[in-house]
Amino acid sequence: MEDRWLSVDEIAVYLGIKRDTVYRWTSERNMPGHKIGRLWKFRKEDVDEWVRTGGAGDDSSFGKVRNEEGVNND
């Protein structure tokens, strides 16, 4: 059984996302990872559980600005 820590690039490839998204999800959506010096490291099992529990869920309002009536201002 392999139990190693993955880099930002490796976890991005695993999830099929860009590395910038990994950094954004880590800071804005509490994606589980550990900062070791200047490097972020991730356990695949922790990230899998985070995804399963909705951490990476598709929230269409995420990052969008809404006006007073609640309408998106794209």
Phi, psi and omega in degrees: 000129181267124180229077180239162180274137181260147177280174177302313181297318181293318180289328176296314178297315181302318182273347181074036180233172178275155181299327177299325178293322177301312180297318181294315180295326179296319182274324187260337183238011177057040174299131185291123178197167181231133178268122179243102188067239178262358186257141172264138177230147186225141171264125183306319181297319179294317180293320177302315179296319179299318178295314181300327182270008173097006181299328181256017184304152180282101178254101186297340179271353183299123176080002180258147179267135178248143177276186185297332179276359179084015181265138179295140176252070182283000000 
